Amino acid sequence: MKLEVAEEVKYPWVVVPVGDGYTVARNGKSGIPEVGYHYYLERRDAEEDAEWRNDNEEE
């Protein structure tokens, strides 16, 4: 399942597999990768976090 990200999000959050679970990450505005603070066992939970972060992104 691919996340659809609004075109206006320049640095979208995406789901990244980590061990037996998932987290969210993006290529940061300064070129330094950023990682979310939560670890999810279910991929869908990480997808919801990424969607929320992309929808609430402040430029």
TORKOL-4160 file (C-alpha; in steps of 0.2 Angstrom, whole numbers, padded with zeros to 4 digits, m for minus):
59
<pt num="1" X="0000" Y="0000" Z="0000"/>
<pt num="2" X="0008" Y="0016" Z="m0005"/>
<pt num="3" X="0004" Y="0032" Z="0004"/>
<pt num="4" X="m0003" Y="0047" Z="m0007"/>
<pt num="5" X="0005" Y="0063" Z="m0001"/>
<pt num="6" X="m0002" Y="0080" Z="m0006"/>
<pt num="7" X="0010" Y="0088" Z="m0019"/>
<pt num="8" X="0013" Y="0103" Z="m0008"/>
<pt num="9" X="0022" Y="0093" Z="0005"/>
<pt num="10" X="0040" Y="0095" Z="0000"/>
<pt num="11" X="0048" Y="0084" Z="0013"/>
<pt num="12" X="0035" Y="0070" Z="0015"/>
<pt num="13" X="0035" Y="0058" Z="0030"/>
<pt num="14" X="0036" Y="0040" Z="0025"/>
<pt num="15" X="0035" Y="0023" Z="0034"/>
<pt num="16" X="0051" Y="0014" Z="0037"/>
<pt num="17" X="0053" Y="m0004" Z="0043"/>
<pt num="18" X="0064" Y="m0005" Z="0059"/>
<pt num="19" X="0067" Y="m0022" Z="0067"/>
<pt num="20" X="0050" Y="m0031" Z="0069"/>
<pt num="21" X="0040" Y="m0014" Z="0068"/>
<pt num="22" X="0039" Y="0003" Z="0059"/>
<pt num="23" X="0043" Y="0021" Z="0062"/>
<pt num="24" X="0041" Y="0037" Z="0051"/>
<pt num="25" X="0055" Y="0047" Z="0044"/>
<pt num="26" X="0059" Y="0060" Z="0031"/>
<pt num="27" X="0073" Y="0069" Z="0022"/>
<pt num="28" X="0074" Y="0085" Z="0033"/>
<pt num="29" X="0073" Y="0103" Z="0027"/>
<pt num="30" X="0092" Y="0105" Z="0030"/>
<pt num="31" X="0096" Y="0089" Z="0022"/>
<pt num="32" X="0098" Y="0079" Z="0038"/>
<pt num="33" X="0086" Y="0064" Z="0040"/>
<pt num="34" X="0072" Y="0066" Z="0053"/>
<pt num="35" X="0064" Y="0051" Z="0062"/>
<pt num="36" X="0048" Y="0051" Z="0072"/>
<pt num="37" X="0048" Y="0048" Z="0090"/>
<pt num="38" X="0036" Y="0032" Z="0090"/>
<pt num="39" X="0039" Y="0014" Z="0086"/>
<pt num="40" X="0024" Y="0004" Z="0079"/>
<pt num="41" X="0021" Y="m0014" Z="0078"/>
<pt num="42" X="0008" Y="m0012" Z="0065"/>
<pt num="43" X="0012" Y="m0004" Z="0048"/>
<pt num="44" X="m0006" Y="0004" Z="0048"/>
<pt num="45" X="m0002" Y="0014" Z="0064"/>
<pt num="46" X="0014" Y="0021" Z="0056"/>
<pt num="47" X="0005" Y="0025" Z="0040"/>
<pt num="48" X="m0008" Y="0035" Z="0050"/>
<pt num="49" X="0006" Y="0044" Z="0059"/>
<pt num="50" X="0014" Y="0048" Z="0042"/>
<pt num="51" X="m0002" Y="0054" Z="0035"/>
<pt num="52" X="m0006" Y="0065" Z="0050"/>
<pt num="53" X="0011" Y="0073" Z="0049"/>
<pt num="54" X="0010" Y="0076" Z="0031"/>
<pt num="55" X="m0008" Y="0084" Z="0033"/>
<pt num="56" X="m0002" Y="0095" Z="0047"/>
<pt num="57" X="0015" Y="0100" Z="0040"/>
<pt num="58" X="0019" Y="0119" Z="0042"/>
<pt num="59" X="0031" Y="0126" Z="0029"/>
